[in-house]
Amino acid sequence: MKDELKQIARRVNWFESPEKVVRDVDRFLVYFMQYCLDTDIPVMRRYFTDQQFRHALNNRLPGILDDRSAAYWDLVLPV
């Protein structure tokens, strides 16, 4: 795993190892959409497609992503 991806995984999901976090892509992306920094977005876009982000957003588990973050990502991701 690339160091930059590991750092993001560690920051957005601090209670699990980065290796475990990245294994569940949808869950990782939902945590990312909630806790990311603006500077993280271009990095993650190199590793994950818009379709992967959209899939994670549409199939997210309850309780991770707040309404404000969900609305933002719903606007910026293509349908």
N, CA, C and O atoms as CSV, one atom per row, in Angstrom:
chain,resi,resn,atom,element,x,y,z
A,1,MET,N,N,0.848,-1.174,0.000
A,1,MET,CA,C,0.000,0.000,0.000
A,1,MET,C,C,0.896,1.240,0.000
A,1,MET,O,O,1.890,1.293,0.725
A,2,LYS,N,N,0.549,2.210,-0.795
A,2,LYS,CA,C,1.303,3.459,-0.874
A,2,LYS,C,C,1.216,4.208,0.456
A,2,LYS,O,O,0.193,4.164,1.138
A,3,ASP,N,N,2.297,4.891,0.814
A,3,ASP,CA,C,2.336,5.633,2.077
A,3,ASP,C,C,1.246,6.693,2.166
A,3,ASP,O,O,0.641,6.874,3.222
A,4,GLU,N,N,0.992,7.397,1.061
A,4,GLU,CA,C,-0.012,8.458,1.101
A,4,GLU,C,C,-1.407,7.891,1.373
A,4,GLU,O,O,-2.205,8.517,2.071
A,5,LEU,N,N,-1.698,6.727,0.834
A,5,LEU,CA,C,-2.981,6.076,1.080
A,5,LEU,C,C,-3.058,5.575,2.521
A,5,LEU,O,O,-4.101,5.674,3.166
A,6,LYS,N,N,-1.966,5.046,3.008
A,6,LYS,CA,C,-1.905,4.568,4.389
A,6,LYS,C,C,-2.129,5.721,5.373
A,6,LYS,O,O,-2.838,5.555,6.365
A,7,GLN,N,N,-1.539,6.868,5.109
A,7,GLN,CA,C,-1.712,8.031,5.987
A,7,GLN,C,C,-3.167,8.491,6.021
A,7,GLN,O,O,-3.695,8.820,7.083
A,8,ILE,N,N,-3.800,8.510,4.872
A,8,ILE,CA,C,-5.207,8.908,4.821
A,8,ILE,C,C,-6.063,7.889,5.561
A,8,ILE,O,O,-6.936,8.267,6.342
A,9,ALA,N,N,-5.827,6.615,5.327
A,9,ALA,CA,C,-6.598,5.562,6.000
A,9,ALA,C,C,-6.447,5.667,7.509
A,9,ALA,O,O,-7.421,5.503,8.243
A,10,ARG,N,N,-5.250,5.935,7.972
A,10,ARG,CA,C,-4.985,6.058,9.412
A,10,ARG,C,C,-5.732,7.258,9.996
A,10,ARG,O,O,-6.243,7.189,11.114
A,11,ARG,N,N,-5.796,8.340,9.254
A,11,ARG,CA,C,-6.436,9.551,9.761
A,11,ARG,C,C,-7.957,9.458,9.765
A,11,ARG,O,O,-8.595,9.887,10.726
A,12,VAL,N,N,-8.550,8.906,8.707
A,12,VAL,CA,C,-10.016,8.897,8.622
A,12,VAL,C,C,-10.651,7.756,9.410
A,12,VAL,O,O,-11.836,7.813,9.741
A,13,ASN,N,N,-9.879,6.736,9.709
A,13,ASN,CA,C,-10.378,5.620,10.512
A,13,ASN,C,C,-9.260,5.223,11.466
A,13,ASN,O,O,-8.551,4.242,11.243
A,14,TRP,N,N,-9.115,6.001,12.527
A,14,TRP,CA,C,-7.986,5.914,13.442
A,14,TRP,C,C,-8.031,4.702,14.365
A,14,TRP,O,O,-7.030,4.405,15.018
A,15,PHE,N,N,-9.141,4.002,14.444
A,15,PHE,CA,C,-9.297,2.918,15.406
A,15,PHE,C,C,-9.048,1.536,14.810
A,15,PHE,O,O,-9.215,0.527,15.495
A,16,GLU,N,N,-8.648,1.482,13.537
A,16,GLU,CA,C,-8.292,0.215,12.893
A,16,GLU,C,C,-7.008,0.408,12.096
A,16,GLU,O,O,-6.648,1.531,11.745
A,17,SER,N,N,-6.334,-0.673,11.821
A,17,SER,CA,C,-5.097,-0.574,11.042
A,17,SER,C,C,-5.427,-0.134,9.614
A,17,SER,O,O,-6.484,-0.483,9.087
A,18,PRO,N,N,-4.532,0.629,8.988
A,18,PRO,CA,C,-4.777,1.066,7.608
A,18,PRO,C,C,-5.005,-0.106,6.653
A,18,PRO,O,O,-5.820,-0.009,5.736
A,19,GLU,N,N,-4.300,-1.193,6.861
A,19,GLU,CA,C,-4.457,-2.366,5.991
A,19,GLU,C,C,-5.879,-2.922,6.073
A,19,GLU,O,O,-6.465,-3.296,5.057
A,20,LYS,N,N,-6.426,-2.974,7.285
A,20,LYS,CA,C,-7.786,-3.477,7.462
A,20,LYS,C,C,-8.809,-2.500,6.872
A,20,LYS,O,O,-9.789,-2.911,6.250
A,21,VAL,N,N,-8.569,-1.226,7.074
A,21,VAL,CA,C,-9.488,-0.199,6.579
A,21,VAL,C,C,-9.627,-0.277,5.063
A,21,VAL,O,O,-10.739,-0.250,4.536
A,22,VAL,N,N,-8.512,-0.372,4.370
A,22,VAL,CA,C,-8.508,-0.323,2.906
A,22,VAL,C,C,-9.119,-1.580,2.284
A,22,VAL,O,O,-9.577,-1.542,1.142
A,23,ARG,N,N,-9.132,-2.682,3.015
A,23,ARG,CA,C,-9.708,-3.926,2.473
A,23,ARG,C,C,-11.191,-3.798,2.135
A,23,ARG,O,O,-11.663,-4.393,1.166
A,24,ASP,N,N,-11.924,-3.024,2.933
A,24,ASP,CA,C,-13.350,-2.798,2.667
A,24,ASP,C,C,-13.480,-1.427,1.998
A,24,ASP,O,O,-13.640,-0.409,2.672
A,25,VAL,N,N,-13.411,-1.416,0.687
A,25,VAL,CA,C,-13.331,-0.165,-0.075
A,25,VAL,C,C,-14.531,0.738,0.196
A,25,VAL,O,O,-14.353,1.931,0.442
A,26,ASP,N,N,-15.737,0.203,0.157
A,26,ASP,CA,C,-16.920,1.043,0.376
A,26,ASP,C,C,-16.875,1.716,1.742
A,26,ASP,O,O,-17.120,2.917,1.856
A,27,ARG,N,N,-16.568,0.955,2.758
A,27,ARG,CA,C,-16.505,1.505,4.121
A,27,ARG,C,C,-15.400,2.554,4.229
A,27,ARG,O,O,-15.603,3.613,4.822
A,28,PHE,N,N,-14.239,2.261,3.658
A,28,PHE,CA,C,-13.127,3.204,3.663
A,28,PHE,C,C,-13.530,4.512,2.989
A,28,PHE,O,O,-13.256,5.592,3.513
A,29,LEU,N,N,-14.174,4.422,1.840
A,29,LEU,CA,C,-14.566,5.630,1.120
A,29,LEU,C,C,-15.611,6.438,1.883
A,29,LEU,O,O,-15.598,7.667,1.831
A,30,VAL,N,N,-16.505,5.770,2.584
A,30,VAL,CA,C,-17.497,6.499,3.381
A,30,VAL,C,C,-16.807,7.234,4.532
A,30,VAL,O,O,-17.104,8.402,4.783
A,31,TYR,N,N,-15.894,6.563,5.228
A,31,TYR,CA,C,-15.132,7.258,6.274
A,31,TYR,C,C,-14.337,8.409,5.671
A,31,TYR,O,O,-14.251,9.484,6.263
A,32,PHE,N,N,-13.764,8.189,4.509
A,32,PHE,CA,C,-13.027,9.252,3.832
A,32,PHE,C,C,-13.937,10.440,3.543
A,32,PHE,O,O,-13.575,11.583,3.822
A,33,MET,N,N,-15.116,10.174,2.985
A,33,MET,CA,C,-16.033,11.262,2.643
A,33,MET,C,C,-16.456,12.054,3.881
A,33,MET,O,O,-16.805,13.230,3.771
A,34,GLN,N,N,-16.429,11.437,5.030
A,34,GLN,CA,C,-16.791,12.132,6.264
A,34,GLN,C,C,-15.614,12.918,6.849
A,34,GLN,O,O,-15.797,14.051,7.294
A,35,TYR,N,N,-14.427,12.346,6.854
A,35,TYR,CA,C,-13.318,12.917,7.625
A,35,TYR,C,C,-12.142,13.436,6.794
A,35,TYR,O,O,-11.106,13.784,7.361
A,36,CYS,N,N,-12.272,13.495,5.495
A,36,CYS,CA,C,-11.131,13.886,4.656
A,36,CYS,C,C,-10.786,15.365,4.790
A,36,CYS,O,O,-11.591,16.185,5.233
A,37,LEU,N,N,-9.569,15.664,4.393
A,37,LEU,CA,C,-9.128,17.044,4.221
A,37,LEU,C,C,-9.225,17.374,2.737
A,37,LEU,O,O,-9.193,16.477,1.894
A,38,ASP,N,N,-9.340,18.634,2.425
A,38,ASP,CA,C,-9.414,19.038,1.013
A,38,ASP,C,C,-8.218,18.532,0.216
A,38,ASP,O,O,-8.353,18.151,-0.947
A,39,THR,N,N,-7.058,18.532,0.845
A,39,THR,CA,C,-5.835,18.105,0.157
A,39,THR,C,C,-5.804,16.605,-0.107
A,39,THR,O,O,-5.009,16.137,-0.922
A,40,ASP,N,N,-6.660,15.846,0.572
A,40,ASP,CA,C,-6.717,14.393,0.374
A,40,ASP,C,C,-7.482,14.005,-0.891
A,40,ASP,O,O,-7.243,12.938,-1.456
A,41,ILE,N,N,-8.381,14.848,-1.327
A,41,ILE,CA,C,-9.285,14.482,-2.417
A,41,ILE,C,C,-8.540,14.151,-3.711
A,41,ILE,O,O,-8.833,13.121,-4.318
A,42,PRO,N,N,-7.587,14.978,-4.162
A,42,PRO,CA,C,-6.865,14.606,-5.392
A,42,PRO,C,C,-6.080,13.299,-5.252
A,42,PRO,O,O,-5.943,12.548,-6.218
A,43,VAL,N,N,-5.576,13.036,-4.069
A,43,VAL,CA,C,-4.839,11.785,-3.833
A,43,VAL,C,C,-5.778,10.599,-3.996
A,43,VAL,O,O,-5.463,9.648,-4.713
A,44,MET,N,N,-6.918,10.651,-3.341
A,44,MET,CA,C,-7.859,9.529,-3.397
A,44,MET,C,C,-8.438,9.347,-4.793
A,44,MET,O,O,-8.749,8.225,-5.193
A,45,ARG,N,N,-8.583,10.430,-5.533
A,45,ARG,CA,C,-9.121,10.336,-6.887
A,45,ARG,C,C,-8.151,9.618,-7.826
A,45,ARG,O,O,-8.556,9.121,-8.877
A,46,ARG,N,N,-6.879,9.565,-7.450
A,46,ARG,CA,C,-5.910,8.793,-8.243
A,46,ARG,C,C,-6.078,7.290,-8.012
A,46,ARG,O,O,-5.737,6.489,-8.882
A,47,TYR,N,N,-6.591,6.909,-6.866
A,47,TYR,CA,C,-6.713,5.493,-6.514
A,47,TYR,C,C,-8.112,4.930,-6.735
A,47,TYR,O,O,-8.265,3.732,-6.973
A,48,PHE,N,N,-9.132,5.778,-6.660
A,48,PHE,CA,C,-10.513,5.305,-6.730
A,48,PHE,C,C,-11.292,6.112,-7.768
A,48,PHE,O,O,-11.092,7.317,-7.918
A,49,THR,N,N,-12.176,5.428,-8.473
A,49,THR,CA,C,-12.968,6.064,-9.528
A,49,THR,C,C,-14.205,6.760,-8.946
A,49,THR,O,O,-14.601,6.518,-7.806
A,50,ASP,N,N,-14.794,7.626,-9.763
A,50,ASP,CA,C,-16.056,8.255,-9.371
A,50,ASP,C,C,-17.126,7.196,-9.112
A,50,ASP,O,O,-17.947,7.339,-8.206
A,51,GLN,N,N,-17.107,6.141,-9.913
A,51,GLN,CA,C,-18.093,5.068,-9.737
A,51,GLN,C,C,-17.925,4.388,-8.375
A,51,GLN,O,O,-18.915,4.031,-7.737
A,52,GLN,N,N,-16.697,4.208,-7.932
A,52,GLN,CA,C,-16.468,3.605,-6.616
A,52,GLN,C,C,-16.962,4.530,-5.502
A,52,GLN,O,O,-17.574,4.077,-4.535
A,53,PHE,N,N,-16.689,5.823,-5.647
A,53,PHE,CA,C,-17.192,6.786,-4.659
A,53,PHE,C,C,-18.716,6.787,-4.641
A,53,PHE,O,O,-19.326,6.755,-3.572
A,54,ARG,N,N,-19.333,6.823,-5.818
A,54,ARG,CA,C,-20.791,6.848,-5.915
A,54,ARG,C,C,-21.392,5.574,-5.311
A,54,ARG,O,O,-22.388,5.640,-4.591
A,55,HIS,N,N,-20.794,4.426,-5.599
A,55,HIS,CA,C,-21.283,3.162,-5.044
A,55,HIS,C,C,-21.218,3.183,-3.518
A,55,HIS,O,O,-22.167,2.779,-2.846
A,56,ALA,N,N,-20.101,3.653,-2.979
A,56,ALA,CA,C,-19.952,3.725,-1.524
A,56,ALA,C,C,-20.988,4.673,-0.921
A,56,ALA,O,O,-21.578,4.377,0.118
A,57,LEU,N,N,-21.201,5.802,-1.572
A,57,LEU,CA,C,-22.178,6.779,-1.084
A,57,LEU,C,C,-23.586,6.200,-1.100
A,57,LEU,O,O,-24.337,6.364,-0.138
A,58,ASN,N,N,-23.943,5.532,-2.172
A,58,ASN,CA,C,-25.295,4.981,-2.307
A,58,ASN,C,C,-25.545,3.762,-1.435
A,58,ASN,O,O,-26.697,3.429,-1.159
A,59,ASN,N,N,-24.488,3.093,-0.997
A,59,ASN,CA,C,-24.635,1.859,-0.218
A,59,ASN,C,C,-24.019,1.977,1.170
A,59,ASN,O,O,-23.639,0.971,1.770
A,60,ARG,N,N,-23.920,3.182,1.675
A,60,ARG,CA,C,-23.242,3.413,2.953
A,60,ARG,C,C,-24.022,2.841,4.130
A,60,ARG,O,O,-25.251,2.770,4.125
A,61,LEU,N,N,-23.258,2.439,5.130
A,61,LEU,CA,C,-23.849,2.006,6.386
A,61,LEU,C,C,-24.305,3.240,7.159
A,61,LEU,O,O,-23.661,4.286,7.076
A,62,PRO,N,N,-25.388,3.141,7.899
A,62,PRO,CA,C,-25.855,4.301,8.661
A,62,PRO,C,C,-24.882,4.650,9.793
A,62,PRO,O,O,-24.189,3.787,10.332
A,63,GLY,N,N,-24.857,5.926,10.130
A,63,GLY,CA,C,-24.097,6.365,11.291
A,63,GLY,C,C,-22.676,6.816,11.037
A,63,GLY,O,O,-22.007,7.256,11.972
A,64,ILE,N,N,-22.185,6.726,9.812
A,64,ILE,CA,C,-20.813,7.149,9.531
A,64,ILE,C,C,-20.808,8.528,8.879
A,64,ILE,O,O,-20.084,9.418,9.323
A,65,LEU,N,N,-21.589,8.708,7.857
A,65,LEU,CA,C,-21.581,9.932,7.059
A,65,LEU,C,C,-22.736,10.836,7.481
A,65,LEU,O,O,-23.897,10.429,7.434
A,66,ASP,N,N,-22.415,12.063,7.894
A,66,ASP,CA,C,-23.493,12.978,8.284
A,66,ASP,C,C,-24.194,13.539,7.042
A,66,ASP,O,O,-23.699,13.412,5.922
A,67,ASP,N,N,-25.341,14.155,7.263
A,67,ASP,CA,C,-26.166,14.644,6.147
A,67,ASP,C,C,-25.443,15.697,5.316
A,67,ASP,O,O,-25.566,15.711,4.091
A,68,ARG,N,N,-24.704,16.562,5.962
A,68,ARG,CA,C,-23.995,17.633,5.244
A,68,ARG,C,C,-22.946,17.057,4.295
A,68,ARG,O,O,-22.854,17.463,3.137
A,69,SER,N,N,-22.162,16.114,4.795
A,69,SER,CA,C,-21.132,15.492,3.957
A,69,SER,C,C,-21.765,14.691,2.824
A,69,SER,O,O,-21.287,14.727,1.691
A,70,ALA,N,N,-22.835,13.973,3.129
A,70,ALA,CA,C,-23.525,13.194,2.096
A,70,ALA,C,C,-24.055,14.113,0.997
A,70,ALA,O,O,-23.961,13.782,-0.184
A,71,ALA,N,N,-24.606,15.256,1.375
A,71,ALA,CA,C,-25.126,16.201,0.387
A,71,ALA,C,C,-23.996,16.762,-0.477
A,71,ALA,O,O,-24.158,16.906,-1.689
A,72,TYR,N,N,-22.864,17.075,0.134
A,72,TYR,CA,C,-21.720,17.585,-0.629
A,72,TYR,C,C,-21.280,16.569,-1.677
A,72,TYR,O,O,-21.160,16.901,-2.857
A,73,TRP,N,N,-21.039,15.327,-1.245
A,73,TRP,CA,C,-20.546,14.307,-2.174
A,73,TRP,C,C,-21.587,13.959,-3.229
A,73,TRP,O,O,-21.238,13.617,-4.359
A,74,ASP,N,N,-22.850,14.043,-2.868
A,74,ASP,CA,C,-23.902,13.792,-3.850
A,74,ASP,C,C,-23.874,14.850,-4.959
A,74,ASP,O,O,-24.199,14.558,-6.110
A,75,LEU,N,N,-23.487,16.070,-4.607
A,75,LEU,CA,C,-23.391,17.144,-5.603
A,75,LEU,C,C,-22.151,17.031,-6.481
A,75,LEU,O,O,-22.220,17.302,-7.680
A,76,VAL,N,N,-21.025,16.638,-5.907
A,76,VAL,CA,C,-19.772,16.671,-6.672
A,76,VAL,C,C,-19.502,15.405,-7.478
A,76,VAL,O,O,-18.694,15.425,-8.407
A,77,LEU,N,N,-20.165,14.314,-7.136
A,77,LEU,CA,C,-19.948,13.071,-7.884
A,77,LEU,C,C,-20.924,12.968,-9.048
A,77,LEU,O,O,-22.112,13.249,-8.889
A,78,PRO,N,N,-20.433,12.568,-10.211
A,78,PRO,CA,C,-21.352,12.387,-11.338
A,78,PRO,C,C,-22.331,11.249,-11.068
A,78,PRO,O,O,-22.022,10.297,-10.351
A,79,VAL,N,N,-23.495,11.367,-11.647
A,79,VAL,CA,C,-24.531,10.337,-11.458
A,79,VAL,C,C,-24.242,9.150,-12.327
A,79,VAL,O,O,-24.996,8.177,-12.312
